[in-house]
Amino acid sequence: MNVTDPDVAAPRRLQPAEADALLGAAILTDEGRQNPYDAYRLIREQLGHYRSALGSIIVADYEGCLEVLRNPALGRPEPDMELSPGLSGRERRDEERRGSMLFANPPDHTRLRSLVSRTFTPRRIEAMRPRIETLLAPILDEMADLGTLDVLEVLGARLPAAVISELLGVPPELHETLAPHVRASTAFIDAAADDEAIATAEAGVAVMGEVFEQLIADKRRAPDDGLMSALIQVEEAGDRLSHGELLANTGLMYAAGFETTTNLIGNGLFALLSHPDELQRLRADSSLMPSAIWELLRWDSPVQLNVRAALRDVEILGESVGYGQIYTVLQGSGNRDEAAYPVADGLDVGRFVDRSTPPPLSFGWGPHHCLGAALARAEGEIVFGGLLDRFASLELLEAPSFRSSFTLRGLTSLNVACRSR
C-alpha cells in the first residue's frame, strides 16, 4: 500500500484533553497509580509537552524536563501565583513556606542552601557509611530470624529513619512520634491530595514544629556533633540561620531523609525481585552496585513529579511565557524516555556503568537538586549490598500495591521470604 495515498488516514494524534484524562487517571485512581508508565509513554511520544486545560504546561520527555528544571528563570511557585491542584500538586500557605529551602527562590534559596550546604557535606555523608552498615546489621539479623516479613516495615522504614536521626542528632525514640506526621505532611506536594489529606498535613506539621522547637532549644543549651547543632552554629559572612529557618529546614531534612529513601528501598527491591535475571547479575558482580542504584532510581523513581514556575518572562520549550506560568515536570516519565535511555522500560543494572549515560531526573536538577542525593545513594548501595550478601534467596510472596500518594511513589508493603546463606 502506498503510504502517500490520500485515502490512507494518518494515525490520530493524542489531544491535550485526552492527555489530561490519561494523566488524571494515573494520578487519582488506584489502578492508574499502580502503573502510570503506559500513560506517560503515550503523552511523551505523541506530545512531549502540552498545555493542560488546567493551565499548567505538562512536560513528559527527558530533554524537556531537564530544560525546565535547569532554567534559572524558573523556580518554585510564589504565593501570588495560581496553581492547578489537579495536576500541579498542592502548595503550602505563605506563612508555612517561610524559611524552607523547598519553597524558596533566589536570593533566599541561594542563601539558605549555602548555609545548610556548609554542614551537610559529601565528606560528612561518606563518613556515615560505616555507621549505616552498623545500623543495618541487626535489622538483617531480625530479617533472617523472621524468614517471612514486610521489608518496608522491618527495613525500609526503620533504617533510613535511624540514619537521618543520627545524622541530625534527633533521639531515635522520637521517630515513632514523628513518622506518621512526616508522611502526612507530604500531602502539600502531592498531586493526588484531597482537602482531608491537606488538613491532616497541617495538623502533622504543627506536631513536627513543636517537637523540633524543643529539640533546637535543647541543642542550643547542650550542642552535640549532630547536624542540627552544626546548623545552629553555622555562619557565613556574618549570616546565620534564623530560628524560623532552623525550624523549617531541620524538619525538612528529617522528612526528606527517610521518606524518599524508604521508597527507594521498597520500589528498588520490588524491581529486582520482578527481574530475577538482573538480580542474579547484580549478585554475581557487586561492582555493578553504584550503577544499579542509579537504575533503580530511574526505573521507578521515588519522586514522580515536580513543579516549576516562571519567575520572569522567558522563552522555554520553544515558547515565550510570562511570569507565573506553571510547569508540571513528569520526572518519572522523563526517566523512561527512549531518546535518553534505550530499552527504557527494561531494567538494566549495568546501564550507568557507561559514564556517558545521562543521570536520571529522580533527584531533580538545577538549584533545587536534592541536597540528600548522595546520602540516599549511599544508603541504597549499603542496603542492597547487605541484602545480597546476607541472603541466598529473596522471594516475593505477593504482588504489592502502591500508596494513594502520587508525587512521592512508594509501596504500602513488600512481603518477602528470605533465606540466609
Secondary structure, 3 states (H helix, E strand, C coil): CCCCCCCCCCCCCCCHHHHHHHHHHHHHCHHHHHCCHHHHHHHHHHCCEEECCCCCEEECCHHHHHHHHHCCCEECCCCCCCCCHHHHCCCCCHHHHCCCHHHCCCCHHHHHHHHHHCCCCHHHHHHCHHHHHHHHHHHHHHHHHHCEEEHHHHHHCHHHHHHHHHHHCCCHHHHHHHHHHHHHHHHHHCCCCCHHHHHHHHHHHHHHHHHHHHHHHHHHHCCCCCHHHHHHHCCECCECCCHHHHHHHHHHHHHHHHHHHHHHHHHHHHHHHCCHHHHHHHHHCHHHHHHHHHHHHHHCCCECCEEEEECCCEEECCEEECCCCEEEECHHHHCCCCCCCCCCCCCCCCHHHCCCCCCCCCCCCHHHCCCCHHHHHHHHHHHHHHHHHHEEEEEECCCCCECCCCCECCECCCEEEEEEC
